[in-house]
């Protein structure tokens, strides 16, 4: 399911503490352009989850491919395949 793809992406996320207004930064290198910030690591993770969801919708609406995350792949039809 879509939730499994998002969870797999979150497991690949890399986080770092930054010295700025928002103290946490997270990104998923396998998903181009997917990153988020937050005042706490947990807020950053929640924001990143939302960004991943929006990124998937954006790409599917435009007929763009989604990269596999681990053994999770979303096909053009929006169908989730797990290898």
N, CA, C and O atoms as a CHARMM CRD file, in Angstrom:
* protein
*
  332
    1    1 UNK  N      0.82500  -1.17600   0.00000 PROA 1      0.00000
    2    1 UNK  CA     0.00000   0.00000   0.00000 PROA 1      0.00000
    3    1 UNK  C      0.87800   1.25100   0.00000 PROA 1      0.00000
    4    1 UNK  O      2.09000   1.19300   0.20900 PROA 1      0.00000
    5    2 UNK  N      0.22800   2.36300  -0.23800 PROA 2      0.00000
    6    2 UNK  CA     0.92700   3.64100  -0.27700 PROA 2      0.00000
    7    2 UNK  C      1.62300   3.93100   1.04600 PROA 2      0.00000
    8    2 UNK  O      2.73400   4.46000   1.06900 PROA 2      0.00000
    9    3 UNK  N      0.97200   3.58700   2.13200 PROA 3      0.00000
   10    3 UNK  CA     1.55600   3.81300   3.46300 PROA 3      0.00000
   11    3 UNK  C      2.86800   3.04700   3.60500 PROA 3      0.00000
   12    3 UNK  O      3.82100   3.54900   4.20200 PROA 3      0.00000
   13    4 UNK  N      2.92000   1.84200   3.06100 PROA 4      0.00000
   14    4 UNK  CA     4.14700   1.03700   3.14700 PROA 4      0.00000
   15    4 UNK  C      5.28100   1.70300   2.37500 PROA 4      0.00000
   16    4 UNK  O      6.42700   1.69400   2.82400 PROA 4      0.00000
   17    5 UNK  N      4.96400   2.28400   1.20800 PROA 5      0.00000
   18    5 UNK  CA     5.97600   2.98400   0.41800 PROA 5      0.00000
   19    5 UNK  C      6.50800   4.18800   1.20700 PROA 5      0.00000
   20    5 UNK  O      7.71600   4.41100   1.28200 PROA 5      0.00000
   21    6 UNK  N      5.58900   4.95200   1.79100 PROA 6      0.00000
   22    6 UNK  CA     5.98400   6.12700   2.56900 PROA 6      0.00000
   23    6 UNK  C      6.82700   5.70900   3.77300 PROA 6      0.00000
   24    6 UNK  O      7.84100   6.34300   4.06400 PROA 6      0.00000
   25    7 UNK  N      6.42000   4.65500   4.47000 PROA 7      0.00000
   26    7 UNK  CA     7.19700   4.18400   5.62200 PROA 7      0.00000
   27    7 UNK  C      8.58200   3.70600   5.20000 PROA 7      0.00000
   28    7 UNK  O      9.56600   3.95000   5.89900 PROA 7      0.00000
   29    8 UNK  N      8.66100   3.02700   4.05600 PROA 8      0.00000
   30    8 UNK  CA     9.95700   2.58100   3.55200 PROA 8      0.00000
   31    8 UNK  C     10.84700   3.78400   3.23600 PROA 8      0.00000
   32    8 UNK  O     12.05000   3.75800   3.49900 PROA 8      0.00000
   33    9 UNK  N     10.24800   4.84800   2.66600 PROA 9      0.00000
   34    9 UNK  CA    11.01000   6.06300   2.37300 PROA 9      0.00000
   35    9 UNK  C     11.49700   6.71000   3.66400 PROA 9      0.00000
   36    9 UNK  O     12.64000   7.16000   3.74100 PROA 9      0.00000
   37   10 UNK  N     10.63300   6.75800   4.67900 PROA 10     0.00000
   38   10 UNK  CA    11.03000   7.35100   5.95900 PROA 10     0.00000
   39   10 UNK  C     12.16800   6.56200   6.60200 PROA 10     0.00000
   40   10 UNK  O     13.01100   7.14300   7.28600 PROA 10     0.00000
   41   11 UNK  N     12.20000   5.25700   6.39300 PROA 11     0.00000
   42   11 UNK  CA    13.29200   4.45000   6.93000 PROA 11     0.00000
   43   11 UNK  C     14.61500   4.78500   6.25100 PROA 11     0.00000
   44   11 UNK  O     15.67800   4.59600   6.84200 PROA 11     0.00000
   45   12 UNK  N     14.56300   5.28300   5.01000 PROA 12     0.00000
   46   12 UNK  CA    15.77000   5.66800   4.28100 PROA 12     0.00000
   47   12 UNK  C     16.18800   7.10700   4.57400 PROA 12     0.00000
   48   12 UNK  O     17.26700   7.53200   4.16100 PROA 12     0.00000
   49   13 UNK  N     15.35000   7.85700   5.27900 PROA 13     0.00000
   50   13 UNK  CA    15.60400   9.27800   5.52300 PROA 13     0.00000
   51   13 UNK  C     16.88100   9.48400   6.32700 PROA 13     0.00000
   52   13 UNK  O     17.25400   8.66900   7.17100 PROA 13     0.00000
   53   14 UNK  N     17.53100  10.59300   6.03500 PROA 14     0.00000
   54   14 UNK  CA    18.71700  11.01700   6.77200 PROA 14     0.00000
   55   14 UNK  C     18.37600  12.32700   7.45100 PROA 14     0.00000
   56   14 UNK  O     17.80000  13.22400   6.83600 PROA 14     0.00000
   57   15 UNK  N     18.73000  12.43400   8.71200 PROA 15     0.00000
   58   15 UNK  CA    18.41200  13.62700   9.50100 PROA 15     0.00000
   59   15 UNK  C     19.69500  14.26500  10.00500 PROA 15     0.00000
   60   15 UNK  O     20.71100  13.60100  10.21200 PROA 15     0.00000
   61   16 UNK  N     19.61400  15.57300  10.19500 PROA 16     0.00000
   62   16 UNK  CA    20.73900  16.25400  10.83700 PROA 16     0.00000
   63   16 UNK  C     20.20600  17.41600  11.66500 PROA 16     0.00000
   64   16 UNK  O     19.15800  17.99300  11.37200 PROA 16     0.00000
   65   17 UNK  N     20.95000  17.73400  12.68900 PROA 17     0.00000
   66   17 UNK  CA    20.64000  18.87000  13.54600 PROA 17     0.00000
   67   17 UNK  C     21.32900  20.08000  12.93500 PROA 17     0.00000
   68   17 UNK  O     22.51100  20.03000  12.59400 PROA 17     0.00000
   69   18 UNK  N     20.58100  21.16500  12.80100 PROA 18     0.00000
   70   18 UNK  CA    21.15100  22.37300  12.21900 PROA 18     0.00000
   71   18 UNK  C     21.04300  23.51800  13.22400 PROA 18     0.00000
   72   18 UNK  O     20.16900  23.51500  14.09100 PROA 18     0.00000
   73   19 UNK  N     21.90800  24.46000  13.10100 PROA 19     0.00000
   74   19 UNK  CA    21.90100  25.63600  13.97000 PROA 19     0.00000
   75   19 UNK  C     21.15400  26.73800  13.23300 PROA 19     0.00000
   76   19 UNK  O     21.75900  27.54900  12.53100 PROA 19     0.00000
   77   20 UNK  N     19.84600  26.76000  13.39600 PROA 20     0.00000
   78   20 UNK  CA    19.00100  27.73200  12.71400 PROA 20     0.00000
   79   20 UNK  C     17.68600  27.81500  13.47000 PROA 20     0.00000
   80   20 UNK  O     17.54100  27.21200  14.53300 PROA 20     0.00000
   81   21 UNK  N     16.73300  28.55300  12.93100 PROA 21     0.00000
   82   21 UNK  CA    15.41600  28.64600  13.54300 PROA 21     0.00000
   83   21 UNK  C     14.77700  27.27900  13.73400 PROA 21     0.00000
   84   21 UNK  O     14.28500  26.96000  14.81700 PROA 21     0.00000
   85   22 UNK  N     14.78700  26.47600  12.68000 PROA 22     0.00000
   86   22 UNK  CA    14.25900  25.12000  12.76000 PROA 22     0.00000
   87   22 UNK  C     15.46100  24.20700  12.92200 PROA 22     0.00000
   88   22 UNK  O     16.37300  24.22300  12.09500 PROA 22     0.00000
   89   23 UNK  N     15.46700  23.42000  13.97000 PROA 23     0.00000
   90   23 UNK  CA    16.70300  22.75000  14.36300 PROA 23     0.00000
   91   23 UNK  C     16.93500  21.38500  13.73100 PROA 23     0.00000
   92   23 UNK  O     18.01600  20.81900  13.89300 PROA 23     0.00000
   93   24 UNK  N     15.95500  20.83900  13.01600 PROA 24     0.00000
   94   24 UNK  CA    16.13800  19.51900  12.41400 PROA 24     0.00000
   95   24 UNK  C     15.85200  19.57900  10.92300 PROA 24     0.00000
   96   24 UNK  O     14.93500  20.26400  10.47000 PROA 24     0.00000
   97   25 UNK  N     16.65900  18.84600  10.17600 PROA 25     0.00000
   98   25 UNK  CA    16.53200  18.75600   8.72500 PROA 25     0.00000
   99   25 UNK  C     16.51300  17.28200   8.35300 PROA 25     0.00000
  100   25 UNK  O     17.29400  16.49600   8.89000 PROA 25     0.00000
  101   26 UNK  N     15.62700  16.90100   7.43800 PROA 26     0.00000
  102   26 UNK  CA    15.58200  15.51500   6.98300 PROA 26     0.00000
  103   26 UNK  C     15.37600  15.45900   5.48500 PROA 26     0.00000
  104   26 UNK  O     14.72000  16.32300   4.90300 PROA 26     0.00000
  105   27 UNK  N     15.94400  14.43100   4.86000 PROA 27     0.00000
  106   27 UNK  CA    15.78900  14.24600   3.42000 PROA 27     0.00000
  107   27 UNK  C     15.81000  12.76800   3.08900 PROA 27     0.00000
  108   27 UNK  O     16.31900  11.94600   3.85100 PROA 27     0.00000
  109   28 UNK  N     15.24400  12.44900   1.93100 PROA 28     0.00000
  110   28 UNK  CA    15.28900  11.09100   1.40200 PROA 28     0.00000
  111   28 UNK  C     16.03600  11.18800   0.08100 PROA 28     0.00000
  112   28 UNK  O     15.47500  11.65200  -0.91200 PROA 28     0.00000
  113   29 UNK  N     17.27500  10.76500   0.05400 PROA 29     0.00000
  114   29 UNK  CA    18.12200  10.93100  -1.12400 PROA 29     0.00000
  115   29 UNK  C     17.56000  10.20700  -2.34400 PROA 29     0.00000
  116   29 UNK  O     17.76000  10.65000  -3.47500 PROA 29     0.00000
  117   30 UNK  N     16.85800   9.09400  -2.12000 PROA 30     0.00000
  118   30 UNK  CA    16.29900   8.31500  -3.23000 PROA 30     0.00000
  119   30 UNK  C     15.13100   9.03000  -3.91400 PROA 30     0.00000
  120   30 UNK  O     14.75100   8.66400  -5.02600 PROA 30     0.00000
  121   31 UNK  N     14.56200  10.03800  -3.26200 PROA 31     0.00000
  122   31 UNK  CA    13.43100  10.77900  -3.80900 PROA 31     0.00000
  123   31 UNK  C     13.87800  12.21400  -4.05600 PROA 31     0.00000
  124   31 UNK  O     13.93200  13.02000  -3.12700 PROA 31     0.00000
  125   32 UNK  N     14.19100  12.52600  -5.28500 PROA 32     0.00000
  126   32 UNK  CA    14.75600  13.82200  -5.64100 PROA 32     0.00000
  127   32 UNK  C     13.86700  14.98200  -5.18300 PROA 32     0.00000
  128   32 UNK  O     12.67700  15.03500  -5.49400 PROA 32     0.00000
  129   33 UNK  N     14.47200  15.90000  -4.44200 PROA 33     0.00000
  130   33 UNK  CA    13.77900  17.08900  -3.99600 PROA 33     0.00000
  131   33 UNK  C     12.94500  16.91900  -2.74300 PROA 33     0.00000
  132   33 UNK  O     12.23500  17.84600  -2.35300 PROA 33     0.00000
  133   34 UNK  N     13.01000  15.75700  -2.09700 PROA 34     0.00000
  134   34 UNK  CA    12.19500  15.50700  -0.90100 PROA 34     0.00000
  135   34 UNK  C     13.02400  15.82200   0.34100 PROA 34     0.00000
  136   34 UNK  O     13.99500  15.13500   0.65800 PROA 34     0.00000
  137   35 UNK  N     12.60600  16.89300   1.04000 PROA 35     0.00000
  138   35 UNK  CA    13.26800  17.29000   2.28400 PROA 35     0.00000
  139   35 UNK  C     12.27600  18.07800   3.12800 PROA 35     0.00000
  140   35 UNK  O     11.26200  18.56200   2.62500 PROA 35     0.00000
  141   36 UNK  N     12.57700  18.19900   4.40900 PROA 36     0.00000
  142   36 UNK  CA    11.72500  18.95000   5.33100 PROA 36     0.00000
  143   36 UNK  C     12.55700  19.39200   6.52200 PROA 36     0.00000
  144   36 UNK  O     13.65200  18.88600   6.76900 PROA 36     0.00000
  145   37 UNK  N     12.00300  20.35200   7.25200 PROA 37     0.00000
  146   37 UNK  CA    12.62600  20.81100   8.48400 PROA 37     0.00000
  147   37 UNK  C     11.57900  20.81100   9.59000 PROA 37     0.00000
  148   37 UNK  O     10.38700  20.64800   9.32800 PROA 37     0.00000
  149   38 UNK  N     12.02900  20.99500  10.82000 PROA 38     0.00000
  150   38 UNK  CA    11.12400  21.07500  11.95500 PROA 38     0.00000
  151   38 UNK  C     11.85200  21.55400  13.18200 PROA 38     0.00000
  152   38 UNK  O     13.08000  21.50800  13.24800 PROA 38     0.00000
  153   39 UNK  N     11.09100  22.01400  14.15600 PROA 39     0.00000
  154   39 UNK  CA    11.68400  22.48500  15.40800 PROA 39     0.00000
  155   39 UNK  C     12.23100  21.34000  16.24200 PROA 39     0.00000
  156   39 UNK  O     13.13200  21.54000  17.05700 PROA 39     0.00000
  157   40 UNK  N     11.69700  20.14400  16.04600 PROA 40     0.00000
  158   40 UNK  CA    12.18200  18.94000  16.72500 PROA 40     0.00000
  159   40 UNK  C     12.36500  17.84900  15.67200 PROA 40     0.00000
  160   40 UNK  O     11.87900  17.97200  14.54800 PROA 40     0.00000
  161   41 UNK  N     13.05700  16.80100  16.04300 PROA 41     0.00000
  162   41 UNK  CA    13.23700  15.69100  15.12000 PROA 41     0.00000
  163   41 UNK  C     11.88700  15.06100  14.77000 PROA 41     0.00000
  164   41 UNK  O     11.65200  14.70600  13.61500 PROA 41     0.00000
  165   42 UNK  N     11.00600  14.92300  15.75000 PROA 42     0.00000
  166   42 UNK  CA     9.68400  14.33500  15.50100 PROA 42     0.00000
  167   42 UNK  C      8.86600  15.21200  14.55900 PROA 42     0.00000
  168   42 UNK  O      8.20400  14.69800  13.65800 PROA 42     0.00000
  169   43 UNK  N      8.90200  16.52500  14.75500 PROA 43     0.00000
  170   43 UNK  CA     8.17500  17.42800  13.85100 PROA 43     0.00000
  171   43 UNK  C      8.75200  17.34300  12.44300 PROA 43     0.00000
  172   43 UNK  O      8.00900  17.35800  11.46200 PROA 43     0.00000
  173   44 UNK  N     10.06000  17.25500  12.34400 PROA 44     0.00000
  174   44 UNK  CA    10.71500  17.11300  11.05200 PROA 44     0.00000
  175   44 UNK  C     10.25700  15.82700  10.36500 PROA 44     0.00000
  176   44 UNK  O      9.97600  15.83100   9.16600 PROA 44     0.00000
  177   45 UNK  N     10.18300  14.73800  11.11000 PROA 45     0.00000
  178   45 UNK  CA     9.73900  13.45800  10.54100 PROA 45     0.00000
  179   45 UNK  C      8.29800  13.56100  10.05600 PROA 45     0.00000
  180   45 UNK  O      7.97800  13.07100   8.97300 PROA 45     0.00000
  181   46 UNK  N      7.42400  14.19100  10.83800 PROA 46     0.00000
  182   46 UNK  CA     6.02200  14.36500  10.40800 PROA 46     0.00000
  183   46 UNK  C      5.94800  15.21900   9.14100 PROA 46     0.00000
  184   46 UNK  O      5.19700  14.90600   8.21800 PROA 46     0.00000
  185   47 UNK  N      6.72500  16.28600   9.10700 PROA 47     0.00000
  186   47 UNK  CA     6.74500  17.14100   7.92400 PROA 47     0.00000
  187   47 UNK  C      7.27600  16.39500   6.71100 PROA 47     0.00000
  188   47 UNK  O      6.76600  16.55700   5.60200 PROA 47     0.00000
  189   48 UNK  N      8.29700  15.58100   6.92100 PROA 48     0.00000
  190   48 UNK  CA     8.87500  14.80400   5.83400 PROA 48     0.00000
  191   48 UNK  C      7.86300  13.79600   5.29900 PROA 48     0.00000
  192   48 UNK  O      7.77500  13.58300   4.09000 PROA 48     0.00000
  193   49 UNK  N      7.11300  13.18600   6.18000 PROA 49     0.00000
  194   49 UNK  CA     6.07000  12.24000   5.75000 PROA 49     0.00000
  195   49 UNK  C      5.04800  12.94000   4.84900 PROA 49     0.00000
  196   49 UNK  O      4.63400  12.38300   3.83200 PROA 49     0.00000
  197   50 UNK  N      4.65100  14.13200   5.21100 PROA 50     0.00000
  198   50 UNK  CA     3.69100  14.90200   4.41500 PROA 50     0.00000
  199   50 UNK  C      4.28500  15.27500   3.05500 PROA 50     0.00000
  200   50 UNK  O      3.60000  15.20400   2.03500 PROA 50     0.00000
  201   51 UNK  N      5.54900  15.66900   3.04400 PROA 51     0.00000
  202   51 UNK  CA     6.21800  16.02600   1.79800 PROA 51     0.00000
  203   51 UNK  C      6.29100  14.81100   0.87200 PROA 51     0.00000
  204   51 UNK  O      6.05800  14.93800  -0.33000 PROA 51     0.00000
  205   52 UNK  N      6.60800  13.64900   1.41200 PROA 52     0.00000
  206   52 UNK  CA     6.67300  12.43000   0.60000 PROA 52     0.00000
  207   52 UNK  C      5.31700  12.14900  -0.02500 PROA 52     0.00000
  208   52 UNK  O      5.23100  11.84700  -1.21500 PROA 52     0.00000
  209   53 UNK  N      4.26000  12.24500   0.76900 PROA 53     0.00000
  210   53 UNK  CA     2.91000  12.00700   0.26900 PROA 53     0.00000
  211   53 UNK  C      2.58900  12.96600  -0.87800 PROA 53     0.00000
  212   53 UNK  O      2.11100  12.53000  -1.92500 PROA 53     0.00000
  213   54 UNK  N      2.84100  14.24600  -0.70000 PROA 54     0.00000
  214   54 UNK  CA     2.56500  15.24400  -1.73500 PROA 54     0.00000
  215   54 UNK  C      3.43300  15.01400  -2.97000 PROA 54     0.00000
  216   54 UNK  O      2.96700  15.20000  -4.09400 PROA 54     0.00000
  217   55 UNK  N      4.67400  14.61500  -2.77600 PROA 55     0.00000
  218   55 UNK  CA     5.59600  14.33500  -3.87100 PROA 55     0.00000
  219   55 UNK  C      5.07800  13.17700  -4.71600 PROA 55     0.00000
  220   55 UNK  O      5.14000  13.23100  -5.94400 PROA 55     0.00000
  221   56 UNK  N      4.57000  12.13700  -4.07200 PROA 56     0.00000
  222   56 UNK  CA     4.01600  10.98000  -4.78700 PROA 56     0.00000
  223   56 UNK  C      2.81400  11.41200  -5.62400 PROA 56     0.00000
  224   56 UNK  O      2.72700  11.07600  -6.80500 PROA 56     0.00000
  225   57 UNK  N      1.89400  12.15100  -5.02100 PROA 57     0.00000
  226   57 UNK  CA     0.69600  12.61000  -5.73700 PROA 57     0.00000
  227   57 UNK  C      1.09700  13.47200  -6.93100 PROA 57     0.00000
  228   57 UNK  O      0.57300  13.29200  -8.03000 PROA 57     0.00000
  229   58 UNK  N      2.01000  14.39100  -6.72400 PROA 58     0.00000
  230   58 UNK  CA     2.47800  15.27400  -7.79300 PROA 58     0.00000
  231   58 UNK  C      3.01700  14.47200  -8.97300 PROA 58     0.00000
  232   58 UNK  O      2.64800  14.71500 -10.12200 PROA 58     0.00000
  233   59 UNK  N      3.88900  13.52000  -8.67800 PROA 59     0.00000
  234   59 UNK  CA     4.51200  12.73800  -9.74500 PROA 59     0.00000
  235   59 UNK  C      3.49800  11.83800 -10.45100 PROA 59     0.00000
  236   59 UNK  O      3.52900  11.72300 -11.67600 PROA 59     0.00000
  237   60 UNK  N      2.61000  11.20400  -9.70400 PROA 60     0.00000
  238   60 UNK  CA     1.61300  10.33300 -10.33600 PROA 60     0.00000
  239   60 UNK  C      0.67700  11.13600 -11.23100 PROA 60     0.00000
  240   60 UNK  O      0.32300  10.67200 -12.31500 PROA 60     0.00000
  241   61 UNK  N      0.27000  12.31700 -10.80900 PROA 61     0.00000
  242   61 UNK  CA    -0.61400  13.16000 -11.62900 PROA 61     0.00000
  243   61 UNK  C      0.04800  13.58800 -12.93200 PROA 61     0.00000
  244   61 UNK  O     -0.63300  13.83000 -13.92900 PROA 61     0.00000
  245   62 UNK  N      1.34300  13.67900 -12.92400 PROA 62     0.00000
  246   62 UNK  CA     2.06700  14.08600 -14.12800 PROA 62     0.00000
  247   62 UNK  C      2.61000  12.89400 -14.91100 PROA 62     0.00000
  248   62 UNK  O      3.32700  13.07600 -15.89400 PROA 62     0.00000
  249   63 UNK  N      2.28400  11.70600 -14.49600 PROA 63     0.00000
  250   63 UNK  CA     2.71000  10.50500 -15.20900 PROA 63     0.00000
  251   63 UNK  C      4.19200  10.21600 -15.08400 PROA 63     0.00000
  252   63 UNK  O      4.76600   9.52600 -15.92700 PROA 63     0.00000
  253   64 UNK  N      4.81900  10.74000 -14.03600 PROA 64     0.00000
  254   64 UNK  CA     6.25100  10.52600 -13.82500 PROA 64     0.00000
  255   64 UNK  C      6.47900   9.24900 -13.03200 PROA 64     0.00000
  256   64 UNK  O      5.65900   8.86500 -12.19800 PROA 64     0.00000
  257   65 UNK  N      7.58500   8.60700 -13.29800 PROA 65     0.00000
  258   65 UNK  CA     7.93300   7.37800 -12.59700 PROA 65     0.00000
  259   65 UNK  C      8.32100   7.68700 -11.14900 PROA 65     0.00000
  260   65 UNK  O      8.81400   8.76900 -10.83200 PROA 65     0.00000
  261   66 UNK  N      8.08400   6.71700 -10.30200 PROA 66     0.00000
  262   66 UNK  CA     8.52100   6.79100  -8.90900 PROA 66     0.00000
  263   66 UNK  C      9.59800   5.74200  -8.70400 PROA 66     0.00000
  264   66 UNK  O      9.43000   4.59300  -9.11400 PROA 66     0.00000
  265   67 UNK  N     10.70100   6.12200  -8.07400 PROA 67     0.00000
  266   67 UNK  CA    11.77200   5.15100  -7.86900 PROA 67     0.00000
  267   67 UNK  C     11.36300   4.10700  -6.82900 PROA 67     0.00000
  268   67 UNK  O     10.58300   4.39600  -5.92200 PROA 67     0.00000
  269   68 UNK  N     11.89100   2.90300  -6.96700 PROA 68     0.00000
  270   68 UNK  CA    11.63200   1.91100  -5.91700 PROA 68     0.00000
  271   68 UNK  C     12.31500   2.34500  -4.62300 PROA 68     0.00000
  272   68 UNK  O     13.39100   2.94300  -4.63900 PROA 68     0.00000
  273   69 UNK  N     11.67500   2.03500  -3.52300 PROA 69     0.00000
  274   69 UNK  CA    12.24900   2.26600  -2.19700 PROA 69     0.00000
  275   69 UNK  C     12.34000   0.90000  -1.55200 PROA 69     0.00000
  276   69 UNK  O     11.32000   0.28400  -1.24000 PROA 69     0.00000
  277   70 UNK  N     13.56700   0.42200  -1.35100 PROA 70     0.00000
  278   70 UNK  CA    13.72700  -0.93400  -0.84600 PROA 70     0.00000
  279   70 UNK  C     13.07500  -1.89400  -1.82800 PROA 70     0.00000
  280   70 UNK  O     13.42700  -1.91600  -3.00800 PROA 70     0.00000
  281   71 UNK  N     12.13300  -2.68200  -1.34700 PROA 71     0.00000
  282   71 UNK  CA    11.43300  -3.60900  -2.24100 PROA 71     0.00000
  283   71 UNK  C     10.02400  -3.11300  -2.55800 PROA 71     0.00000
  284   71 UNK  O      9.16700  -3.90300  -2.95400 PROA 71     0.00000
  285   72 UNK  N      9.77300  -1.81200  -2.38800 PROA 72     0.00000
  286   72 UNK  CA     8.46700  -1.21100  -2.67100 PROA 72     0.00000
  287   72 UNK  C      8.54600  -0.38900  -3.95500 PROA 72     0.00000
  288   72 UNK  O      9.47800   0.39100  -4.15300 PROA 72     0.00000
  289   73 UNK  N      7.55500  -0.57800  -4.82000 PROA 73     0.00000
  290   73 UNK  CA     7.50500   0.13300  -6.08500 PROA 73     0.00000
  291   73 UNK  C      6.06100   0.50700  -6.36900 PROA 73     0.00000
  292   73 UNK  O      5.16500  -0.32800  -6.24600 PROA 73     0.00000
  293   74 UNK  N      5.83100   1.75500  -6.74800 PROA 74     0.00000
  294   74 UNK  CA     4.50600   2.19500  -7.16500 PROA 74     0.00000
  295   74 UNK  C      4.51000   2.23400  -8.68100 PROA 74     0.00000
  296   74 UNK  O      5.31500   2.94000  -9.28900 PROA 74     0.00000
  297   75 UNK  N      3.61000   1.47700  -9.29200 PROA 75     0.00000
  298   75 UNK  CA     3.53200   1.42700 -10.75800 PROA 75     0.00000
  299   75 UNK  C      2.75900   2.63200 -11.28400 PROA 75     0.00000
  300   75 UNK  O      2.13600   3.36100 -10.51200 PROA 75     0.00000
  301   76 UNK  N      2.79900   2.83900 -12.59600 PROA 76     0.00000
  302   76 UNK  CA     2.13800   3.98800 -13.24300 PROA 76     0.00000
  303   76 UNK  C      0.66900   4.09700 -12.86400 PROA 76     0.00000
  304   76 UNK  O      0.14400   5.20500 -12.75100 PROA 76     0.00000
  305   77 UNK  N      0.00900   2.98700 -12.67100 PROA 77     0.00000
  306   77 UNK  CA    -1.42100   2.98800 -12.34600 PROA 77     0.00000
  307   77 UNK  C     -1.68000   3.37500 -10.89000 PROA 77     0.00000
  308   77 UNK  O     -2.83100   3.51900 -10.47600 PROA 77     0.00000
  309   78 UNK  N     -0.61100   3.54200 -10.12300 PROA 78     0.00000
  310   78 UNK  CA    -0.75700   3.82800  -8.70600 PROA 78     0.00000
  311   78 UNK  C     -0.75900   2.54800  -7.87500 PROA 78     0.00000
  312   78 UNK  O     -0.85600   2.59900  -6.64900 PROA 78     0.00000
  313   79 UNK  N     -0.65100   1.39900  -8.54800 PROA 79     0.00000
  314   79 UNK  CA    -0.62200   0.10700  -7.86800 PROA 79     0.00000
  315   79 UNK  C      0.72600  -0.04900  -7.17400 PROA 79     0.00000
  316   79 UNK  O      1.76900   0.31500  -7.71900 PROA 79     0.00000
  317   80 UNK  N      0.68500  -0.59000  -5.97500 PROA 80     0.00000
  318   80 UNK  CA     1.88900  -0.81700  -5.18300 PROA 80     0.00000
  319   80 UNK  C      2.33700  -2.25900  -5.38800 PROA 80     0.00000
  320   80 UNK  O      1.54300  -3.18900  -5.25300 PROA 80     0.00000
  321   81 UNK  N      3.60300  -2.43400  -5.71300 PROA 81     0.00000
  322   81 UNK  CA     4.15700  -3.77500  -5.82800 PROA 81     0.00000
  323   81 UNK  C      5.22700  -3.93800  -4.75500 PROA 81     0.00000
  324   81 UNK  O      6.02600  -3.03200  -4.52300 PROA 81     0.00000
  325   82 UNK  N      5.23700  -5.08600  -4.11000 PROA 82     0.00000
  326   82 UNK  CA     6.25700  -5.39100  -3.11200 PROA 82     0.00000
  327   82 UNK  C      6.97900  -6.63900  -3.57600 PROA 82     0.00000
  328   82 UNK  O      6.38000  -7.69800  -3.75700 PROA 82     0.00000
  329   83 UNK  N      8.28600  -6.48900  -3.76300 PROA 83     0.00000
  330   83 UNK  CA     9.07700  -7.63400  -4.22100 PROA 83     0.00000
  331   83 UNK  C      9.47800  -8.51300  -3.07100 PROA 83     0.00000
  332   83 UNK  O     10.14900  -9.52500  -3.27200 PROA 83     0.00000
